[in-house]
Structure formats: structure tokens, C-alpha cells
Amino acid sequence: MAKPWGDSERYDFVLDSGERFWRVQVKSTNVGRSDRYAINATCGSIGKKKPYTAKQIDVLVAYIVAEDA
């Protein structure tokens, strides 16, 4: 596993499966709505947020703080 230098990349970690590298973006949430949780899976500055694309990341991981999962 590797972490990109600085905050200039769209992903948080790189995983090496032995066959390829996977770009991983990790988002966390405390916001629960009924029986589900919401994450903000976007990138960019305030007012210019856009969803991540397959060209930017390979895997999106959601960490649910309240469930420690």
C-alpha cells in the first residue's frame, strides 16, 4: 500500500494486487438518515464539486464512524 505525496491526487491510497495498482478514495460519514448513511463522493473546491470518475479512482471506500465499520 502506498500513499500519494501531498493532497494533489484524487485518491487517498494505492494498493498493489500484484497484477495492477488500485487507486482508492476513502470517505467517512457520521450522517445517518433512517436506516442508511450518506457520504459525499465528490471532489473539487466548494461550488465546483464533481463526482469522481473511473479515470480518477478505481475503488471508493465508505467508513461509517458511528458503526466503526
Secondary structure as GFF3:
##gff-version 3
##sequence-region A 1 69
A	DSSP	beta_strand	13	16	.	.	.	ID=ss1
A	DSSP	beta_strand	21	29	.	.	.	ID=ss2
A	DSSP	beta_strand	32	33	.	.	.	ID=ss3
A	DSSP	beta_strand	36	37	.	.	.	ID=ss4
A	DSSP	beta_strand	42	43	.	.	.	ID=ss5
A	DSSP	beta_strand	50	51	.	.	.	ID=ss6
A	DSSP	beta_strand	59	64	.	.	.	ID=ss7
A	DSSP	three_ten_helix	65	67	.	.	.	ID=ss8
###
